[in-house]
Amino acid sequence: MTWLSWVLLIGYVLLSAALYRIFPKAGREAKHALMPGYNMWVTAEIVGRKGWHSLLLLIPFFNVFIFAGLMVDLCRSFNRFNFFEHVLSVVVSWGYFGWLGGQDDLKYRGPILTEEREYRQALAVAQKTGDKREVNKVIMKYPAFQKSVSRDWAEAAIFAIFAAAFIRLLLIESYIIPTPSMEGNLNVGDFLFVSKIHYGLRLPETILMVPLAHNRMPVVGGESYIDGASLPYRRLPALEAIDRFDPVVFNVPAGDSVYLTPQRTYYPHDVKFHSFDYMTVPDQVYRGITTGQIPLITRPLDKRDHYVKRAIGLPGERLEIKNRVVHINGEPIDDPENVQFSYVVGFTGEPNTARWSDWGISPEDYGKDREGNTIMFLNQGQIDKLEANYEGITITPRDQSDGGGVRLYPHDKRYFDNMTVDDYGPVLIPEKGMTVKLDDRTFALYWRAIRVYEDNDFERRGNAFYLNGEEVTEYTFQQDYYWMMGDNRHNSEDSRIWGFVPENHILGKPLFIWFSVKEGSLFNGVNWNRIFRSAMRQGE
């Protein structure tokens, strides 16, 4: 048993002991409180519900709301209507009811829900008469059910937070696109609704966290959860499979270890290869990391940063990129519409950029390199517009070979040093049940999947490989993996940088854009034409 299982078990035992003191005051036998399961059945009857209502406590996560309701109603059934006591009855149930059971003046009011139903029926009848005196008589007869405006607002706010957190955890969550890695199809400033059930609902793992926050506290900063209080990974059956070119939201695999700065998150491979052009870590940040001023933070799976990319390679496929063209199992595949690459652009004079926003060219799409050249990230449609509107313009594909393949996954100089983002692979994407022979090359390619994503003690000793203490010559994968890439091919940190995306990192399917602001800022205006646009749609 995990420590969390022990905490829950001990908490339940202590609550049963507290109910042992409460039940006799409600006319029920004390020994019933010590019968696992049946004590919740009796509790439901004490508050005025059918006993079978307690069976809803068996439904994962939904049971949190059922339990909270039962504890508050039990509190009210003993004539305790104080808001603070209601909070204690839920948060520290065993301690609160243990204390309450020791109060000499404690009296059972009766099943509170039965009384509340009688009150509502009587109030409805009085209100139909239109006689305020009759209404006041009912109110005076049931004073316990009258609440102040502030109490009503407080309870409504708490319920809204719990309901929103429940929906966010289990059904649909909203995300904003913060970077141009999917530019042309999903743009900076797009707000997405993402379904968590289409690819199989991944049940929450980290349980001690701030509601409605992912991994960072808003405003004040700091991690928004307590690491270690977690449930095992569980996933419900998928409604549909991930198809090629589907946009997918997932926890970035490299996010298990991060360096945090106010500007962005850096990963260990960013620091290791900080000298390469487009992966540069600012010198000040690099010094802070190497001197320990910026600490390394480790995160559980469900608290790693969220990315959205397009599924290009599927489990069991062999992927290779040749001169920017992706090949699957030896055959070229079409690029998504509006796919972008980087170019060195030469103008004959200072260009007029007034129309660039209308063409989908945002400030993130152009800038200067270290030599002062104008660099632009463009799709073919944007290239055509620039060439038609700027006489003498030159647009040349930018060389992507700087730094060698060691900057790319799997960061191995011996076997993968000749790769670039435009000429990559081939790599075989792992599939559940697929067995690979272990050698120097496959160890470099798959060690992280075997050790980190599939939670094995996996190491190499000389020319031998050891899995959980036993020497092995091959390995069989336990889950599917995917190859994710951004549509902005030269401005996207994706599988070419940090490798395969395991199935257990998959979070959900983007459904549609529910709001969109120009270039990521409301001050620039609203993209009205993008609102309610399908997230699956490609092109204009």
DRENROGU-258986 format. One line per 3 residues: number of its first residue (from 1); for each residue x, y, z of C-alpha. Coordinates in steps of 0.5 Angstrom, whole numbers, plus 500, padded with zeros to 3 digits. Each point is the difference from the previous one (the first is absolute). Layout:
! residues N
NUM> X/Y/Z  ...
//
This chain:
! residues 540
1> 500/500/500  502/507/499  501/505/505
4> 494/504/497  496/493/501  502/500/507
7> 497/507/501  494/499/497  499/493/504
10> 502/503/506  495/506/499  494/495/499
13> 502/496/506  500/507/504  493/502/497
16> 497/494/502  502/501/507  497/507/500
19> 494/497/497  500/495/506  499/506/504
22> 494/503/496  496/495/498  497/498/507
25> 498/507/500  496/499/494  496/494/502
28> 505/495/496  504/495/503  507/502/502
31> 503/493/497  497/502/493  506/506/499
34> 505/494/501  497/496/494  504/503/493
37> 496/502/495  493/499/504  502/506/505
40> 499/505/493  494/496/499  497/502/507
43> 503/507/499  496/501/494  494/498/504
46> 501/504/506  500/507/495  494/498/496
49> 502/496/494  499/493/498  506/495/502
52> 502/499/493  502/507/499  507/498/504
55> 501/495/494  502/506/496  506/501/504
58> 503/494/496  500/505/494  507/503/499
61> 501/507/501  492/501/500  501/497/507
64> 503/506/502  494/504/499  495/495/503
67> 505/499/506  500/508/501  492/500/500
70> 499/495/505  505/503/505  497/507/499
73> 493/496/501  502/496/506  502/507/503
76> 494/503/499  496/494/503  503/502/506
79> 498/507/500  506/503/498  499/505/495
82> 507/504/500  504/501/494  506/499/503
85> 498/493/503  497/498/493  507/501/498
88> 504/496/505  494/494/499  503/499/493
91> 508/502/501  501/496/507  494/496/500
94> 503/495/505  502/506/505  494/504/500
97> 495/494/501  504/497/505  500/507/504
100> 493/501/498  498/493/503  503/502/507
103> 495/506/501  496/499/506  494/504/497
106> 500/497/493  493/498/497  498/497/494
109> 495/505/496  498/494/496  501/499/492
112> 502/507/498  498/498/492  493/498/502
115> 499/506/504  503/505/495  495/496/495
118> 494/502/504  503/507/501  500/501/492
121> 493/497/499  497/504/505  504/506/497
124> 497/499/493  493/499/503  500/507/504
127> 503/503/494  495/498/495  495/503/505
130> 503/507/499  499/502/507  507/502/503
133> 497/498/507  500/493/498  507/500/497
136> 502/504/507  497/494/504  504/495/496
139> 506/504/501  499/501/507  499/492/501
142> 506/498/497  505/505/502  506/496/499
145> 500/500/492  500/508/500  507/502/497
148> 503/507/500  502/503/493  507/499/501
151> 499/493/502  497/498/494  505/503/496
154> 506/497/504  496/493/499  499/501/492
157> 507/502/499  503/494/503  495/496/496
160> 502/503/494  507/499/501  499/493/502
163> 496/499/494  505/503/495  505/496/503
166> 496/494/499  499/502/493  507/502/499
169> 503/493/503  495/495/496  497/503/494
172> 502/507/496  506/505/502  501/506/496
175> 507/502/498  504/506/497  505/499/494
178> 506/504/503  505/499/494  500/500/493
181> 502/492/499  494/499/497  499/506/496
184> 496/500/494  495/496/503  500/501/507
187> 502/507/502  503/504/505  494/502/504
190> 495/495/499  496/497/505  498/493/500
193> 495/495/503  504/493/501  496/494/501
196> 503/495/505  496/494/498  501/499/492
199> 507/497/501  498/497/507  499/503/506
202> 506/500/504  498/500/507  503/506/505
205> 506/497/503  503/506/505  494/501/505
208> 503/506/504  500/506/496  497/507/499
211> 493/499/497  500/503/492  508/501/500
214> 504/495/496  507/501/503  502/507/502
217> 496/504/505  497/506/497  503/507/502
220> 504/498/505  504/494/497  503/494/502
223> 497/493/499  493/499/501  500/493/502
226> 503/495/505  504/495/497  500/493/503
229> 492/500/501  498/496/494  496/494/497
232> 502/495/495  500/502/493  493/497/497
235> 497/502/494  492/498/497  499/497/493
238> 501/505/495  494/503/495  505/500/494
241> 507/499/498  505/505/499  500/501/492
244> 506/503/496  500/507/500  495/501/506
247> 502/505/505  501/498/507  501/503/507
250> 505/496/504  505/501/506  507/501/497
253> 504/494/501  506/504/502  496/504/505
256> 502/495/506  506/505/501  500/507/499
259> 503/507/501  495/505/501  501/508/499
262> 495/505/499  501/500/493  499/493/498
265> 502/493/502  507/497/498  501/492/500
268> 507/497/502  501/499/492  499/507/499
271> 506/501/505  504/495/497  500/503/493
274> 499/507/502  505/502/495  496/498/494
277> 497/506/496  492/499/501  501/496/507
280> 504/506/503  499/500/507  501/508/502
283> 507/500/504  497/503/506  495/494/501
286> 506/495/498  504/503/506  494/500/504
289> 499/492/499  508/498/500  501/504/506
292> 494/497/504  496/506/500  494/498/496
295> 499/493/503  498/494/496  492/498/501
298> 498/493/499  492/499/499  495/494/500
301> 498/498/493  493/504/500  503/506/503
304> 505/501/494  499/506/495  495/499/495
307> 502/500/492  495/499/494  503/497/494
310> 498/496/494  501/493/500  504/498/494
313> 503/493/502  496/495/503  501/494/504
316> 505/495/496  501/504/494  507/502/498
319> 501/507/499  505/504/496  501/507/497
322> 503/501/494  501/507/497  494/503/505
325> 496/494/497  497/495/505  500/493/498
328> 496/495/504  503/493/499  504/502/494
331> 494/504/496  500/507/500  493/504/503
334> 497/506/499  502/506/505  494/503/503
337> 497/506/497  504/507/502  506/496/502
340> 505/505/502  508/500/499  505/506/501
343> 503/504/495  506/505/499  496/506/496
346> 503/505/497  496/507/498  503/505/496
349> 498/506/505  496/500/507  494/496/499
352> 493/503/501  497/495/505  493/503/501
355> 497/494/496  504/494/503  495/499/506
358> 494/499/495  505/495/496  501/496/507
361> 507/503/501  500/502/507  506/503/504
364> 502/493/502  501/498/493  506/505/498
367> 506/503/503  508/500/499  505/495/501
370> 507/501/503  503/502/493  494/505/500
373> 496/496/494  493/501/500  497/493/502
376> 493/498/499  495/494/501  496/499/494
379> 495/496/497  499/499/493  494/505/499
382> 504/505/504  506/499/495  496/502/494
385> 497/506/503  507/503/502  503/498/493
388> 494/504/497  500/506/504  508/501/501
391> 504/501/494  507/497/500  498/496/506
394> 504/494/501  498/494/505  505/495/501
397> 499/493/504  504/501/507  505/495/501
400> 498/496/506  507/496/501  503/504/505
403> 502/496/506  500/493/497  495/495/502
406> 502/499/508  495/506/501  495/496/498
409> 496/494/503  504/495/502  505/505/501
412> 505/494/498  507/502/496  502/493/498
415> 494/498/496  495/506/499  505/506/499
418> 499/501/493  492/502/501  497/507/499
421> 493/502/501  499/499/493  504/493/499
424> 498/496/506  500/493/501  498/495/499
427> 497/498/507  495/494/501  494/503/505
430> 499/495/505  493/496/500  497/496/506
433> 503/493/500  505/502/495  507/496/502
436> 507/504/498  507/496/500  504/504/505
439> 507/503/497  503/507/500  496/503/495
442> 493/498/503  503/501/507  501/507/498
445> 493/501/497  496/496/505  503/501/507
448> 496/506/502  493/496/498  502/494/504
451> 503/503/506  496/506/501  493/499/496
454> 499/493/502  504/500/507  505/495/500
457> 507/500/503  503/499/493  508/501/499
460> 506/498/496  506/497/503  506/499/495
463> 496/497/494  495/497/504  493/503/502
466> 496/499/506  493/500/501  497/500/508
469> 507/497/502  500/494/494  504/500/494
472> 496/501/494  501/500/492  493/503/498
475> 495/504/503  492/500/498  496/506/501
478> 494/501/505  497/506/497  499/504/493
481> 504/506/498  499/505/495  504/505/496
484> 498/507/501  502/506/496  498/508/499
487> 497/503/494  505/505/500  506/495/499
490> 506/505/501  497/503/506  497/494/504
493> 503/496/506  497/493/499  502/493/499
496> 506/502/496  503/503/506  497/495/506
499> 498/494/497  494/496/500  493/502/504
502> 498/494/504  493/498/500  499/501/507
505> 502/508/499  494/501/495  495/504/503
508> 495/502/495  497/502/493  499/508/499
511> 493/501/498  499/507/497  503/507/501
514> 495/504/505  504/506/500  506/503/497
517> 504/507/500  504/503/495  508/498/501
520> 498/498/508  498/506/502  493/503/501
523> 503/507/499  501/498/493  492/498/499
526> 496/494/499  501/495/494  492/499/499
529> 501/496/494  504/494/504  494/500/506
532> 497/493/500  505/497/494  501/493/501
535> 507/498/503  500/495/495  500/504/494
538> 506/502/496  501/506/495  496/506/500
//
